[in-house]
Amino acid sequence: MNLEWRYSNLLGLLILCTANSAYATEVNVVGLFSGKAMVSINGGKHRVMAAGETSPEGVKLISADSATAVLEIDGKRQNLGMGKSASIPSADGGGNQSAVLAGDLRGHFVTTGNINGTSTRMMVDTGASMVSMGKDEAKRLGISYLNGERAAVSTANGVVPAYRITLNTVRVGNITLNQVDGLVQDSSMPFVLLGMSFLKRLEIKQDGTNMTLLKKY
């Protein structure tokens, strides 16, 4: 099977914002220290919080050490380790799952999402047929890609081996999809490519430099 995709080299600053959902709050833990934690809330910029601090989104850091952060999210306590995340529905519940991404001047959209419960950096790529990543990121995410179906991809450096897999969960903002087709390339990649195996299940709207993703099914 020959699967073709390509990605652009990113230069300059990549700007991201994910809309604060009226229906859920998502917190990703990206750094842990004694009494402090670095987090990303609703896909936003990384920030360092001290124990006892409450973010503008209402997320409170109760305590933290080098192994675990204890957070209070919408009134519910969560124990999260490095690279882990939690998405807590708000009390009013319901509503469409959505995310809003802001692109840079080159039109690239990058976000911090997660795959199988672990945080990762993703770039929207409608030219990629599947959610695609390099082998190093697949190993970090704990994906046993060598058990997948063998394939090949054409890159700027020639044709390289790849493995077709199924991802249990892929999350962007408060959008979560299950059983998403993925591809692991036997080389390195700067980002996970958020390809059409994820995007085809969403409604995509673009207004200027903003891209809105809405879950369809």
Backbone torsions as a table, in degrees:
resi	resn	phi	psi	omega
1	MET	NA	127.9	177.2
2	ASN	-106.3	120.8	-179.5
3	LEU	-119.1	123.8	-176.1
4	GLU	-109.0	137.0	172.5
5	TRP	-157.6	165.9	176.3
6	ARG	-149.8	157.9	176.1
7	TYR	-138.4	150.7	-177.7
8	SER	-88.2	148.1	171.4
9	ASN	-71.5	136.3	-178.3
10	LEU	-94.7	131.1	175.7
11	LEU	-123.6	143.9	178.4
12	GLY	79.0	-167.3	-174.2
13	LEU	-82.6	134.6	173.9
14	LEU	-101.7	121.3	-172.9
15	ILE	-103.9	134.1	-177.8
16	LEU	-133.3	139.0	161.1
17	CYS	-146.3	136.2	176.0
18	THR	-110.9	132.2	-175.3
19	ALA	-60.4	140.0	172.6
20	ASN	-72.0	116.6	-176.4
21	SER	-72.4	143.4	174.2
22	ALA	-78.2	-5.4	-171.4
23	TYR	-119.8	-12.9	179.5
24	ALA	-159.2	153.6	174.0
25	THR	-119.8	126.6	179.3
26	GLU	-112.3	132.3	178.9
27	VAL	-125.0	127.9	174.4
28	ASN	-110.8	131.3	176.0
29	VAL	-94.3	118.7	-176.4
30	VAL	-116.9	-2.6	177.2
31	GLY	-163.0	142.8	-179.3
32	LEU	-132.4	136.6	-179.9
33	PHE	-142.9	173.3	176.3
34	SER	-71.0	112.1	178.8
35	GLY	79.5	2.6	-179.1
36	LYS	-143.3	156.7	175.7
37	ALA	-144.0	142.3	172.9
38	MET	-98.3	125.3	-174.8
39	VAL	-131.9	160.8	168.5
40	SER	-121.9	124.9	-177.4
41	ILE	-110.4	124.2	-178.6
42	ASN	54.0	37.4	176.2
43	GLY	77.8	7.8	-176.7
44	GLY	-80.4	-173.1	-178.4
45	LYS	-63.4	150.1	176.7
46	HIS	-65.2	139.5	177.9
47	ARG	-141.4	149.5	177.3
48	VAL	-97.3	127.0	177.9
49	MET	-115.0	141.5	176.0
50	ALA	-96.6	154.2	178.5
51	ALA	-55.2	131.4	-177.8
52	GLY	94.1	-11.9	-177.7
53	GLU	-82.7	144.6	176.2
54	THR	-118.8	130.8	-178.9
55	SER	-78.1	166.0	176.5
56	PRO	-60.3	-22.5	178.6
57	GLU	-83.5	-3.1	178.5
58	GLY	91.5	12.6	177.3
59	VAL	-88.7	126.9	-179.0
60	LYS	-112.7	132.1	174.0
61	LEU	-89.2	114.4	-179.1
62	ILE	-79.1	-49.7	179.8
63	SER	-160.5	164.7	178.6
64	ALA	-158.3	147.4	169.7
65	ASP	-141.1	-167.2	-175.3
66	SER	-71.6	-8.7	-177.0
67	ALA	-111.7	-35.4	-169.7
68	THR	-146.8	144.2	169.8
69	ALA	-112.4	133.6	174.5
70	VAL	-104.2	116.1	-176.4
71	LEU	-120.7	151.1	172.6
72	GLU	-109.8	113.6	-175.3
73	ILE	-118.3	115.7	-177.4
74	ASP	49.9	42.5	176.3
75	GLY	81.8	1.1	-178.7
76	LYS	-116.3	133.1	-178.6
77	ARG	-84.6	138.8	179.6
78	GLN	-133.4	135.6	172.6
79	ASN	-101.4	114.9	-175.1
80	LEU	-123.4	132.0	174.6
81	GLY	-89.2	-179.0	-180.0
82	MET	-59.6	131.3	178.0
83	GLY	77.6	2.6	-179.0
84	LYS	-96.9	162.8	-177.4
85	SER	-143.0	163.8	175.4
86	ALA	-141.9	141.5	176.0
87	SER	-123.9	116.0	-174.9
88	ILE	-111.7	117.4	176.5
89	PRO	-61.4	140.4	175.7
90	SER	-71.3	163.8	-174.8
91	ALA	-61.1	-29.2	-178.5
92	ASP	-77.1	-20.9	173.5
93	GLY	57.9	-177.5	174.8
94	GLY	71.7	-169.1	175.5
95	GLY	85.8	165.8	179.0
96	ASN	-77.1	142.5	171.7
97	GLN	-79.0	127.5	-174.9
98	SER	-149.6	164.1	174.3
99	ALA	-150.4	146.6	176.7
100	VAL	-120.9	124.3	179.8
101	LEU	-112.1	141.0	176.8
102	ALA	-107.6	127.2	-176.9
103	GLY	-92.1	164.2	175.9
104	ASP	-87.6	-172.6	-177.2
105	LEU	-65.6	-21.7	178.1
106	ARG	-87.3	-4.5	178.6
107	GLY	84.7	17.8	177.7
108	HIS	-87.3	143.8	179.2
109	PHE	-124.1	116.1	-177.7
110	VAL	-123.2	140.6	-179.9
111	THR	-143.1	160.1	168.1
112	THR	-95.7	108.1	175.9
113	GLY	-115.3	-158.2	171.6
114	ASN	-150.2	153.6	179.4
115	ILE	-125.1	126.2	-179.2
116	ASN	52.8	34.1	174.5
117	GLY	88.8	2.9	-179.4
118	THR	-119.6	136.1	-176.5
119	SER	-66.0	146.2	177.3
120	THR	-157.9	155.2	177.5
121	ARG	-88.8	131.7	-176.3
122	MET	-126.0	147.3	172.7
123	MET	-123.2	128.8	178.0
124	VAL	-64.4	128.1	179.6
125	ASP	-143.6	98.5	179.8
126	THR	-71.3	-10.1	176.6
127	GLY	-85.8	-8.2	177.7
128	ALA	-93.6	129.4	-176.9
129	SER	-72.9	-24.7	-178.4
130	MET	-136.1	169.5	168.6
131	VAL	-68.5	115.8	-169.7
132	SER	-123.1	146.3	-178.2
133	MET	-151.6	164.2	174.4
134	GLY	-83.1	165.6	-175.7
135	LYS	-64.7	-34.8	-179.0
136	ASP	-63.8	-42.2	179.0
137	GLU	-69.1	-37.0	178.1
138	ALA	-61.0	-41.6	178.0
139	LYS	-64.4	-42.1	-180.0
140	ARG	-62.6	-34.4	-179.5
141	LEU	-81.8	-3.4	178.7
142	GLY	76.4	27.6	-177.9
143	ILE	-92.2	124.7	179.1
144	SER	-84.7	70.2	-172.0
145	TYR	-70.2	-23.2	-178.9
146	LEU	-65.4	-14.9	176.1
147	ASN	-85.5	-4.4	-177.3
148	GLY	-80.0	174.6	178.4
149	GLU	-72.8	128.1	-178.5
150	ARG	-69.6	143.0	-180.0
151	ALA	-148.8	-168.7	176.4
152	ALA	-148.6	147.6	177.4
153	VAL	-127.3	147.1	177.7
154	SER	-97.5	120.3	-179.8
155	THR	-121.9	177.9	178.1
156	ALA	-62.6	-23.0	-180.0
157	ASN	-98.8	13.8	179.7
158	GLY	106.2	-173.2	-179.5
159	VAL	-83.9	129.9	-180.0
160	VAL	-125.9	152.4	178.2
161	PRO	-64.8	154.0	177.8
162	ALA	-150.4	168.6	-178.2
163	TYR	-135.1	127.4	178.4
164	ARG	-88.7	129.9	-174.2
165	ILE	-134.6	176.0	172.1
166	THR	-120.8	126.4	-180.0
167	LEU	-92.8	129.0	-176.7
168	ASN	-62.1	-47.4	178.7
169	THR	-143.2	143.2	171.3
170	VAL	-130.8	127.0	-176.5
171	ARG	-126.7	133.9	171.3
172	VAL	-131.5	123.9	-174.6
173	GLY	59.2	-125.8	175.4
174	ASN	-107.6	20.6	174.0
175	ILE	-93.0	122.7	176.5
176	THR	-124.2	126.1	175.8
177	LEU	-119.3	142.7	179.3
178	ASN	-106.5	153.7	175.8
179	GLN	52.9	65.5	-177.6
180	VAL	-104.3	130.1	177.6
181	ASP	-64.0	135.0	179.8
182	GLY	-134.0	167.2	-179.7
183	LEU	-139.9	129.8	176.8
184	VAL	-110.8	121.0	178.9
185	GLN	-88.6	138.0	-179.6
186	ASP	-80.8	54.8	177.1
187	SER	-164.3	-176.1	-178.1
188	SER	-94.5	148.7	175.8
189	MET	-138.2	144.8	-177.2
190	PRO	-72.5	-26.3	-179.3
191	PHE	-141.9	160.7	162.3
192	VAL	-75.4	130.7	177.8
193	LEU	-88.4	121.2	179.2
194	LEU	-84.8	89.8	-172.0
195	GLY	-91.0	-168.5	-170.1
196	MET	-71.7	-20.4	176.5
197	SER	-63.0	-23.8	173.3
198	PHE	-95.1	-48.9	-172.4
199	LEU	-66.7	-29.4	-177.8
200	LYS	-66.3	-16.6	179.6
201	ARG	-95.0	10.7	179.4
202	LEU	-123.6	158.6	166.2
203	GLU	-94.0	128.1	-175.8
204	ILE	-114.2	125.6	177.0
205	LYS	-123.8	137.3	178.7
206	GLN	-125.2	127.5	-179.8
207	ASP	-129.9	101.0	-176.4
208	GLY	65.4	-122.4	-179.2
209	THR	-94.2	4.1	-179.9
210	ASN	-102.2	139.4	174.3
211	MET	-119.9	125.6	178.4
212	THR	-106.7	128.2	177.3
213	LEU	-108.7	129.2	178.5
214	LEU	-126.4	129.4	-180.0
215	LYS	-71.0	129.2	178.2
216	LYS	-96.0	-43.1	-177.9
217	TYR	-159.0	NA	NA
